[in-house]
Amino acid sequence: MNGNRLALIFTFLLGIFIGVAGGAAAGGLVGFLVSQQTLAQVTAKVSAIDTRPVNVVTEAPTSPPTVNEAIVVSLSDAMVAAVKRVAPAVVTVTVEGRTGRGSGSGVIISEDGYIITNNHVVSDGNRYFVLFADGTRRQAELVGTDSLNDIAVLKVSGEVPGVAVIGDSSALQPGETVLAIGSPLGNFRNTVTAGVVSALNRSVPGSGMEGLIQTDAAINSGNSGGPLINLKGEVVGINTLVVRNDVGFGTMTPVEGLGFAVPSSIFSNVADQIIRTGQVRYPFLGITYLMIDGEVAAEYNLPVQNGAFISAGISGQSAVLPNTAAAKAGLREGDIIVAVNDQRLDGNVSLRQLLLQYRPGDTVELTILRDGQEQKVSVTLGERPSNLR
């Protein structure tokens, strides 16, 4: 009896041992087969991707910069590269005239020696000189001026140390980094200041100018006529003025970082005409108007936020001058011009910028808003009288 029980227990334990060992062996066999199949699949996929040998780096990698450090280094490098690209083309302009001597800045725009500066830099002069970035000095001749957009063109003979690339100001965005280069006070040659595009398509009260780039890059006396560049090293504006006090704004609050530049969309066209003909012929509608923004729309209860509102404003003169293109086309005070040849006026595009694409005698189609309805009006442009400049 006891022998039978012992035999039964032995048989039971032997069965468990065989089952466990067999199961492990079977499981191991299955696992081996599966792993071999998976390894083959992975190898096939890796081989399909790239069969070239991989170079293994044995040196310990250096610690990468943090995100903030990388951004700072990248921006700094871009600014340095942009300045290096344009700096040889930046000049100091000195002017001798009846009222003494003055100075400003300029930028070379062609290998033929043409230089853009501001009209107000050269307006009272009779002799002109440019000082290059390397310190050499050369006499220049005045090619022509445009008081309306404060642009003038000078020319020097002989080789020039550099030529700037003109960029596309219409591609600028508020908040974009820009750099101003010039000679503040006439002494600190090729000074670089940095800022951002504060706004686009600005008008400055009392200046008669519109479509300007607003920037907070420091612009001081002597910087006038110097380039405003983007991070590609392209000239997107010509620095023209800065608001420093209460002029035109009715406040004694101190003003800082409020500079303005003529965009390339305007100055390139103006400079091209001056170089070709010695003067600028402006197309002329014969209206007084206000560029519409939120404040103008609210003040005059206008139905749109953008456009050119034909209005005499506070000038007291007629909003539509007699015997002009506008009068002949039937434009009226109170009309709002919203497009020229289907190009819409918006926060970045002024009426003057659009009209500068055409010449006196060209016929354009204006889209106007009258009594709440849009309609098309065909207008043959006249020429702006010289006494209005």
C-alpha positions in Angstrom: 0.0 0.0 0.0 2.7 2.4 1.0 4.8 1.4 -2.0 1.9 2.1 -4.3 1.4 5.6 -2.8 5.1 6.3 -3.2 5.0 5.2 -6.8 2.0 7.3 -7.5 3.7 10.4 -6.0 6.9 9.7 -8.0 4.9 9.4 -11.2 3.1 12.7 -10.5 6.3 14.6 -9.8 7.9 13.1 -12.9 5.0 14.3 -15.0 5.3 17.8 -13.7 9.0 17.9 -14.4 8.6 16.6 -17.9 5.7 19.1 -18.5 7.7 22.0 -17.3 10.8 21.1 -19.1 9.0 20.2 -22.3 6.9 23.4 -22.2 10.0 25.5 -21.6 11.8 23.7 -24.5 8.8 24.2 -26.7 8.4 27.8 -25.7 12.1 28.4 -26.2 11.8 26.8 -29.6 8.9 29.0 -30.5 10.6 32.1 -29.1 13.7 31.3 -31.1 11.8 30.9 -34.3 9.8 34.2 -33.7 13.0 36.1 -32.9 14.7 34.8 -35.9 11.8 35.9 -38.1 11.6 39.4 -36.5 15.4 39.8 -36.8 15.1 38.9 -40.5 12.3 41.4 -41.0 14.2 44.2 -39.3 17.4 43.4 -41.2 15.5 43.5 -44.4 13.9 46.9 -43.6 17.3 48.3 -42.5 18.9 47.0 -45.7 16.1 48.5 -47.8 16.7 51.9 -46.1 20.5 52.3 -46.4 23.2 49.7 -46.9 26.1 52.1 -46.5 28.4 51.7 -43.6 27.8 54.1 -40.7 30.6 56.1 -39.2 30.5 55.7 -35.5 31.5 58.8 -33.4 33.8 57.8 -30.6 34.3 61.3 -29.1 32.0 62.5 -26.5 29.5 65.0 -28.0 29.7 68.6 -26.7 26.7 69.9 -24.8 24.2 71.6 -27.2 23.2 75.2 -26.5 19.8 75.8 -24.9 17.0 76.9 -27.2 17.3 80.5 -26.0 21.1 80.5 -26.5 20.7 79.0 -30.0 18.2 81.7 -31.0 20.4 84.5 -29.7 23.5 83.2 -31.5 21.5 82.7 -34.7 20.0 86.2 -34.6 23.4 87.8 -33.8 25.1 85.9 -36.6 22.4 87.0 -39.0 22.8 90.6 -38.0 26.5 90.6 -38.4 26.3 88.9 -41.8 23.7 91.5 -43.0 25.9 94.4 -41.9 29.0 93.0 -43.6 27.0 92.6 -46.8 25.8 96.2 -47.1 28.4 98.2 -45.1 30.9 98.8 -48.0 28.0 100.5 -49.9 27.1 103.0 -47.1 28.6 106.5 -47.3 28.7 109.7 -45.4 27.4 112.7 -47.4 28.8 116.1 -46.7 27.2 119.2 -48.2 28.6 122.7 -48.7 26.2 125.5 -49.3 25.1 129.1 -48.6 24.1 128.3 -45.1 27.4 126.5 -44.2 28.1 122.8 -44.1 25.9 119.8 -43.3 26.0 116.1 -43.4 23.9 113.0 -43.8 24.2 109.4 -45.0 23.6 107.6 -48.3 23.9 104.2 -49.9 25.4 103.2 -53.3 22.9 101.4 -55.5 24.8 100.8 -58.7 28.3 100.1 -60.0 27.9 103.3 -62.0 28.3 105.3 -58.8 24.7 106.3 -58.1 23.9 107.0 -54.5 20.5 107.5 -52.8 20.2 109.9 -49.9 17.5 112.3 -48.7 16.4 115.5 -50.4 16.6 117.4 -47.2 20.3 116.4 -46.9 21.2 118.0 -50.2 18.6 120.7 -50.6 20.7 123.7 -49.6 24.0 122.6 -51.1 26.1 123.6 -54.1 29.0 121.2 -53.5 28.7 117.5 -52.5 31.2 115.0 -51.2 30.9 111.4 -50.1 33.1 109.6 -47.6 33.3 105.9 -48.1 33.5 103.2 -45.4 37.2 102.9 -45.8 37.7 106.6 -45.2 38.4 107.8 -48.7 36.6 110.9 -49.9 35.3 111.8 -53.4 33.3 114.7 -54.9 29.8 113.9 -56.1 27.4 115.5 -58.5 23.7 116.0 -57.8 21.6 114.1 -60.4 18.1 115.1 -59.2 15.8 115.4 -56.2 12.2 114.6 -55.2 10.9 116.7 -52.3 7.6 114.8 -52.2 9.2 111.6 -50.9 12.4 113.2 -49.6 14.7 111.3 -52.0 17.8 112.6 -53.9 20.3 110.9 -56.1 24.0 111.7 -56.2 26.7 110.2 -58.5 30.4 109.7 -58.1 32.9 108.8 -60.8 35.2 105.8 -60.8 35.0 102.4 -59.0 32.9 102.1 -55.9 33.7 99.9 -52.8 30.3 98.2 -52.8 26.8 98.1 -54.1 23.8 97.5 -52.0 21.0 95.1 -53.0 17.5 96.6 -52.9 15.0 94.4 -51.1 11.2 94.1 -51.2 9.6 96.3 -48.5 6.2 94.8 -49.2 7.4 91.6 -47.6 8.2 93.2 -44.3 6.2 92.3 -41.2 5.7 94.2 -38.0 8.0 92.7 -35.4 10.7 91.8 -38.0 14.3 92.8 -37.0 15.8 95.6 -39.1 19.1 97.5 -38.9 19.8 101.2 -39.6 23.3 102.2 -40.8 24.6 105.8 -41.1 26.8 108.5 -39.7 25.1 110.1 -36.7 26.3 113.7 -36.1 28.5 113.3 -39.2 31.3 111.8 -37.2 30.5 108.2 -36.2 30.8 106.7 -39.6 28.8 103.5 -40.4 27.1 103.3 -37.0 24.7 100.3 -36.8 21.6 100.4 -34.7 19.0 97.6 -34.4 15.3 97.5 -33.9 12.1 96.1 -35.3 9.5 97.1 -37.9 7.0 98.9 -35.6 4.4 99.4 -38.3 3.9 99.8 -42.0 2.2 102.3 -44.3 2.5 105.2 -41.8 1.8 108.9 -42.4 3.5 111.6 -40.3 1.4 114.7 -39.7 2.9 117.8 -41.3 5.4 115.9 -43.5 3.1 115.2 -46.5 4.6 111.7 -46.6 2.7 108.4 -46.6 3.4 104.7 -46.9 6.4 105.0 -44.5 8.0 102.2 -42.5 8.0 102.9 -38.8 10.9 101.5 -36.8 12.3 101.8 -33.3 15.9 101.4 -34.5 17.8 104.5 -33.2 18.0 107.2 -35.9 20.0 110.4 -35.0 20.9 113.5 -36.8 23.2 112.5 -39.6 21.5 109.1 -40.2 19.2 110.7 -42.7 19.6 109.1 -46.1 21.1 106.0 -44.8 19.7 102.5 -45.4 17.3 100.5 -43.3 18.1 96.8 -44.0 16.6 93.4 -43.3 18.5 90.4 -42.1 19.3 89.4 -45.7 21.4 92.6 -45.9 18.9 94.1 -48.4 18.0 97.8 -48.3 14.2 98.0 -47.6 14.0 101.6 -46.6 15.8 105.0 -46.6 15.8 106.6 -43.2 14.2 110.0 -43.5 12.9 111.4 -40.2 12.3 110.8 -36.5 9.7 112.2 -34.2 11.5 113.6 -31.1 9.0 115.9 -29.4 5.5 117.3 -29.7 5.7 118.3 -33.4 2.3 117.8 -35.0 0.9 115.7 -32.1 -0.2 118.3 -29.5 1.6 116.7 -26.6 4.8 117.5 -24.6 5.2 113.8 -23.7 8.8 112.7 -24.5 9.0 110.5 -27.6 11.4 107.7 -28.1 12.0 105.1 -30.8 9.7 106.7 -33.4 11.7 106.7 -36.6 10.5 106.5 -40.2 11.9 105.3 -43.5 10.8 105.6 -47.2 10.1 102.0 -48.3 11.9 100.5 -51.3 8.5 100.2 -53.0 8.6 104.0 -53.3 12.2 105.0 -53.4 13.3 102.5 -56.0 10.8 103.9 -58.5 11.7 107.5 -57.6 15.4 106.9 -58.0 14.9 105.1 -61.3 13.1 108.1 -62.8 15.7 110.5 -61.4 18.6 108.5 -62.9 16.8 108.1 -66.3 15.4 111.6 -66.7 16.7 113.8 -63.8 13.2 114.3 -62.4 10.1 112.5 -61.2 6.8 112.9 -63.0 4.0 112.0 -60.6 0.6 110.8 -61.8 -2.1 113.2 -60.3 -5.7 112.6 -59.5 -6.4 116.1 -58.1 -8.0 115.2 -54.7 -7.3 115.7 -51.1 -7.8 112.6 -49.0 -7.3 110.8 -45.8 -5.9 107.3 -45.6 -8.4 105.3 -43.6 -7.6 103.5 -40.4 -9.7 102.6 -37.4 -9.5 106.1 -35.9 -10.4 107.8 -39.2 -13.2 105.4 -39.8 -14.6 106.0 -36.3 -14.2 109.8 -36.5 -16.0 110.1 -39.9 -18.4 107.2 -39.3 -17.1 105.3 -42.4 -18.2 101.8 -43.4 -14.7 100.5 -44.1 -11.4 100.3 -42.3 -9.1 100.8 -45.3 -9.1 103.0 -48.3 -8.6 106.7 -49.3 -11.4 109.0 -48.1 -11.9 112.0 -50.4 -12.2 114.9 -47.9 -11.0 118.4 -47.6 -10.3 117.7 -43.9 -9.2 120.9 -42.1 -7.4 122.4 -45.2 -10.5 124.4 -46.3 -9.7 123.8 -50.0 -11.9 121.7 -52.3 -11.6 118.0 -51.9 -11.8 117.6 -55.7 -9.7 120.2 -57.5 -11.4 121.6 -60.6 -10.2 120.7 -64.1 -8.3 117.7 -62.8 -8.4 114.0 -63.6 -10.7 113.4 -60.6 -13.1 116.1 -61.5 -13.3 115.0 -65.1 -14.1 111.4 -63.9 -16.9 112.6 -61.7 -15.3 111.8 -58.3 -17.0 113.6 -55.3 -16.1 114.5 -51.8 -17.2 111.7 -49.6 -16.2 109.0 -52.1 -13.9 106.3 -50.8 -11.2 104.8 -53.2 -10.8 101.2 -52.2 -8.8 99.8 -55.2 -6.8 100.8 -58.2 -7.0 98.4 -61.2 -8.3 95.8 -58.7 -5.4 96.3 -56.3 -6.9 96.9 -52.9 -5.8 99.5 -50.5 -5.1 98.0 -47.1 -3.0 98.6 -44.0 0.2 98.0 -45.9 -0.6 99.8 -49.2 -1.3 103.5 -49.6 -3.0 105.2 -52.6 0.3 107.0 -53.4 2.2 103.6 -53.6 -0.4 102.3 -56.1 -0.4 105.4 -58.2 3.4 105.4 -58.5 3.1 102.3 -60.6 1.7 104.5 -63.4 2.6 107.5 -65.4 0.8 110.7 -66.3 -1.5 109.9 -69.2 -2.2 106.3 -68.1 -5.8 105.3 -67.7 -6.7 103.4 -64.6 -9.9 101.9 -63.1 -10.7 103.0 -59.6 -13.0 101.1 -57.4 -14.9 103.5 -55.2 -17.4 103.2 -52.4 -20.3 105.7 -52.8 -23.5 105.6 -50.8 -22.6 102.1 -49.5 -22.2 100.6 -53.0 -19.0 99.8 -54.9 -18.6 101.0 -58.4 -15.9 101.3 -61.1 -14.7 104.7 -62.4 -12.2 105.1 -65.3 -9.7 107.9 -64.8 -7.0 109.2 -67.1 -4.2 110.4 -64.8 -2.8 113.9 -65.0 0.6 115.1 -63.9 1.3 116.6 -60.5 2.0 120.3 -60.8 5.5 121.2 -59.6 4.2 123.9 -57.3 2.5 121.3 -55.1 5.8 119.6 -54.2 
